[in-house]
């Protein structure tokens, strides 16, 4: 391949890379907008829960250490 052909091939690669970067930039913008929207919604939900907790007058309990509960034996009457 001549130097002109190699230069043309390099320019084509650069153009393709620029197009891909442009597409990825748009995707990142969409994801960032989605993140901001989800963050805003989460903050609203947290504020509502805090308000409900403050209105209930009960102290806040810590979350359980594990999701499993100890099994209780069923009582049979005979």
FIDOVEX-520345 format. One record per residue: residue number from 1; z, y, x of N, C-alpha, C, O in turn; residue in three letters. Coordinates in nm, 2 decimals. Example, Ala and Ser with C-alpha at 12.3 -4.5 7.8 and 13.67 -1.06 7.14 Angstrom:
BEGIN
   resi     n.zz     n.yy     n.xx    ca.zz    ca.yy    ca.xx     c.zz     c.yy     c.xx     o.zz     o.yy     o.xx   resn
      1     0.78    -0.57     1.32     0.78    -0.45     1.23     0.78    -0.33     1.32     0.85    -0.33     1.42    ALA
      2     0.71    -0.22     1.28     0.71    -0.11     1.37     0.79     0.00     1.29     0.80     0.11     1.34    SER
//
This chain:
BEGIN
   resi     n.zz     n.yy     n.xx    ca.zz    ca.yy    ca.xx     c.zz     c.yy     c.xx     o.zz     o.yy     o.xx   resn
      1     0.00    -0.12     0.09     0.00     0.00     0.00     0.00     0.12     0.09     0.07     0.13     0.19    UNK
      2    -0.07     0.22     0.05    -0.08     0.34     0.13     0.04     0.43     0.10     0.12     0.41     0.01    UNK
      3     0.06     0.53     0.19     0.17     0.62     0.17     0.16     0.70     0.04     0.26     0.73    -0.02    UNK
      4     0.04     0.73    -0.01     0.02     0.80    -0.14     0.06     0.70    -0.25     0.13     0.75    -0.35    UNK
      5     0.03     0.58    -0.24     0.07     0.48    -0.35     0.22     0.46    -0.35     0.28     0.45    -0.46    UNK
      6     0.28     0.46    -0.23     0.42     0.44    -0.23     0.49     0.56    -0.28     0.60     0.55    -0.35    UNK
      7     0.44     0.68    -0.25     0.50     0.80    -0.31     0.49     0.81    -0.46     0.58     0.85    -0.53    UNK
      8     0.37     0.77    -0.51     0.35     0.77    -0.66     0.45     0.67    -0.72     0.50     0.70    -0.83    UNK
      9     0.46     0.55    -0.66     0.56     0.45    -0.72     0.70     0.50    -0.71     0.78     0.48    -0.81    UNK
     10     0.74     0.57    -0.61     0.87     0.63    -0.60     0.89     0.74    -0.71     1.00     0.75    -0.77    UNK
     11     0.79     0.82    -0.73     0.80     0.92    -0.83     0.81     0.86    -0.97     0.89     0.91    -1.05    UNK
     12     0.74     0.75    -1.00     0.75     0.68    -1.13     0.89     0.63    -1.15     0.95     0.64    -1.25    UNK
     13     0.95     0.57    -1.04     1.09     0.52    -1.05     1.19     0.63    -1.08     1.28     0.62    -1.16    UNK
     14     1.17     0.75    -1.01     1.25     0.86    -1.04     1.25     0.91    -1.18     1.35     0.94    -1.24    UNK
     15     1.12     0.91    -1.24     1.11     0.96    -1.37     1.17     0.86    -1.47     1.24     0.90    -1.57    UNK
     16     1.16     0.73    -1.44     1.22     0.63    -1.53     1.37     0.64    -1.52     1.44     0.63    -1.62    UNK
     17     1.43     0.66    -1.40     1.57     0.68    -1.39     1.62     0.80    -1.46     1.72     0.79    -1.53    UNK
     18     1.55     0.91    -1.46     1.58     1.03    -1.53     1.58     1.01    -1.68     1.67     1.05    -1.75    UNK
     19     1.48     0.93    -1.73     1.48     0.90    -1.87     1.60     0.81    -1.92     1.66     0.84    -2.02    UNK
     20     1.63     0.72    -1.83     1.75     0.63    -1.87     1.88     0.71    -1.86     1.96     0.69    -1.95    UNK
     21     1.89     0.80    -1.77     2.01     0.88    -1.76     2.02     0.97    -1.88     2.13     0.99    -1.93    UNK
     22     1.91     1.02    -1.93     1.91     1.11    -2.05     1.95     1.03    -2.17     2.03     1.08    -2.25    UNK
     23     1.90     0.91    -2.18     1.95     0.82    -2.29     2.09     0.79    -2.29     2.16     0.79    -2.39    UNK
     24     2.14     0.76    -2.17     2.28     0.73    -2.15     2.37     0.85    -2.18     2.48     0.84    -2.23    UNK
     25     2.32     0.97    -2.14     2.39     1.09    -2.17     2.41     1.11    -2.32     2.52     1.15    -2.36    UNK
     26     2.31     1.08    -2.39     2.32     1.10    -2.54     2.42     1.00    -2.60     2.50     1.03    -2.68    UNK
     27     2.42     0.88    -2.54     2.51     0.77    -2.59     2.65     0.81    -2.56     2.74     0.80    -2.64    UNK
     28     2.68     0.87    -2.44     2.81     0.91    -2.40     2.86     1.03    -2.50     2.97     1.03    -2.53    UNK
     29     2.77     1.12    -2.53     2.80     1.23    -2.62     2.84     1.18    -2.76     2.94     1.22    -2.81    UNK
     30     2.77     1.08    -2.81     2.80     1.02    -2.94     2.94     0.95    -2.93     3.02     0.96    -3.02    UNK
     31     2.96     0.87    -2.82     3.09     0.81    -2.81     3.21     0.91    -2.79     3.31     0.88    -2.85    UNK
     32     3.18     1.01    -2.72     3.29     1.12    -2.71     3.32     1.18    -2.84     3.44     1.20    -2.87    UNK
     33     3.22     1.21    -2.92     3.24     1.26    -3.06     3.32     1.17    -3.14     3.41     1.21    -3.22    UNK
     34     3.29     1.04    -3.13     3.36     0.94    -3.21     3.50     0.93    -3.17     3.59     0.92    -3.25    UNK
     35     3.53     0.94    -3.04     3.66     0.93    -2.98     3.74     1.05    -3.04     3.86     1.03    -3.08    UNK
     36     3.69     1.17    -3.04     3.76     1.29    -3.08     3.79     1.27    -3.23     3.90     1.31    -3.27    UNK
     37     3.70     1.22    -3.31     3.72     1.20    -3.45     3.83     1.10    -3.47     3.92     1.12    -3.56    UNK
     38     3.83     0.99    -3.40     3.94     0.88    -3.41     4.07     0.94    -3.37     4.17     0.91    -3.43    UNK
     39     4.07     1.02    -3.26     4.20     1.07    -3.22     4.25     1.17    -3.32     4.38     1.17    -3.35    UNK
     40     4.17     1.25    -3.38     4.21     1.34    -3.49     4.27     1.27    -3.60     4.38     1.30    -3.66    UNK
     41     4.21     1.16    -3.64     4.26     1.08    -3.76     4.39     1.01    -3.72     4.48     1.00    -3.81    UNK
     42     4.40     0.96    -3.60     4.53     0.90    -3.56     4.64     1.00    -3.56     4.75     0.96    -3.60    UNK
     43     4.62     1.12    -3.51     4.72     1.22    -3.51     4.77     1.25    -3.66     4.89     1.27    -3.68    UNK
     44     4.67     1.26    -3.75     4.71     1.28    -3.89     4.80     1.17    -3.94     4.89     1.19    -4.01    UNK
     45     4.76     1.04    -3.91     4.84     0.93    -3.96     4.98     0.93    -3.90     5.08     0.91    -3.97    UNK
     46     4.99     0.96    -3.77     5.12     0.97    -3.70     5.21     1.08    -3.77     5.32     1.06    -3.79    UNK
     47     5.15     1.19    -3.80     5.22     1.30    -3.86     5.27     1.26    -4.00     5.38     1.29    -4.04    UNK
     48     5.19     1.19    -4.07     5.23     1.14    -4.21     5.35     1.04    -4.19     5.44     1.05    -4.27    UNK
     49     5.34     0.95    -4.10     5.45     0.85    -4.08     5.58     0.92    -4.04     5.69     0.89    -4.09    UNK
     50     5.57     1.02    -3.95     5.69     1.09    -3.91     5.75     1.17    -4.02     5.87     1.18    -4.04    UNK
     51     5.66     1.23    -4.11     5.71     1.30    -4.23     5.78     1.20    -4.32     5.89     1.23    -4.37    UNK
     52     5.72     1.09    -4.34     5.79     0.99    -4.43     5.92     0.94    -4.37     6.02     0.92    -4.45    UNK
     53     5.93     0.92    -4.24     6.05     0.88    -4.18     6.16     0.98    -4.19     6.27     0.95    -4.22    UNK
     54     6.12     1.11    -4.18     6.22     1.22    -4.18     6.26     1.23    -4.33     6.38     1.27    -4.35    UNK
     55     6.18     1.21    -4.43     6.22     1.23    -4.57     6.30     1.11    -4.62     6.38     1.13    -4.71    UNK
     56     6.28     0.99    -4.55     6.36     0.88    -4.60     6.51     0.89    -4.56     6.59     0.83    -4.63    UNK
     57     6.54     0.96    -4.46     6.68     0.98    -4.42     6.73     0.86    -4.34     6.85     0.87    -4.30    UNK
     58     6.66     0.76    -4.32     6.71     0.64    -4.25     6.67     0.66    -4.10     6.56     0.71    -4.07    UNK
     59     6.76     0.61    -4.01     6.72     0.62    -3.87     6.61     0.52    -3.84     6.59     0.42    -3.91    UNK
     60     6.53     0.55    -3.74     6.42     0.47    -3.70     6.47     0.35    -3.63     6.55     0.35    -3.55    UNK
     61     6.40     0.23    -3.66     6.44     0.11    -3.60     6.33     0.08    -3.49     6.22     0.12    -3.51    UNK
     62     6.38     0.01    -3.39     6.28    -0.03    -3.29     6.20    -0.15    -3.34     6.25    -0.23    -3.42    UNK
     63     6.08    -0.17    -3.28     6.00    -0.28    -3.32     6.06    -0.41    -3.27     6.12    -0.40    -3.16    UNK
     64     6.04    -0.52    -3.34     6.09    -0.65    -3.29     6.03    -0.68    -3.16     5.91    -0.65    -3.13    UNK
     65     6.10    -0.76    -3.08     6.05    -0.80    -2.95     5.93    -0.90    -2.96     5.84    -0.89    -2.88    UNK
     66     5.93    -0.98    -3.06     5.82    -1.07    -3.08     5.79    -1.08    -3.23     5.87    -1.04    -3.31    UNK
     67     5.67    -1.12    -3.25     5.62    -1.13    -3.39     5.67    -1.25    -3.46     5.67    -1.25    -3.59    UNK
     68     5.71    -1.35    -3.39     5.76    -1.47    -3.46     5.90    -1.46    -3.50     5.98    -1.40    -3.44    UNK
     69     5.93    -1.52    -3.62     6.06    -1.52    -3.67     6.12    -1.66    -3.66     6.05    -1.76    -3.66    UNK
     70     6.25    -1.66    -3.64     6.31    -1.80    -3.64     6.30    -1.87    -3.77     6.31    -1.80    -3.88    UNK
     71     6.27    -1.99    -3.77     6.25    -2.07    -3.89     6.38    -2.10    -3.95     6.48    -2.14    -3.88    UNK
     72     6.39    -2.08    -4.09     6.51    -2.12    -4.16     6.49    -2.25    -4.23     6.38    -2.28    -4.27    UNK
     73     6.60    -2.32    -4.23     6.59    -2.45    -4.30     6.60    -2.43    -4.45     6.68    -2.35    -4.50    UNK
     74     6.52    -2.51    -4.52     6.52    -2.50    -4.66     6.64    -2.58    -4.72     6.67    -2.69    -4.66    UNK
     75     6.70    -2.53    -4.82     6.81    -2.60    -4.88     6.77    -2.68    -5.00     6.70    -2.63    -5.09    UNK
     76     6.80    -2.80    -5.00     6.77    -2.89    -5.11     6.90    -2.92    -5.19     7.00    -2.95    -5.13    UNK
     77     6.88    -2.92    -5.31     7.00    -2.96    -5.40     6.97    -3.09    -5.46     6.86    -3.11    -5.52    UNK
     78     7.06    -3.18    -5.44     7.04    -3.32    -5.49     7.15    -3.35    -5.58     7.15    -3.46    -5.64    UNK
//
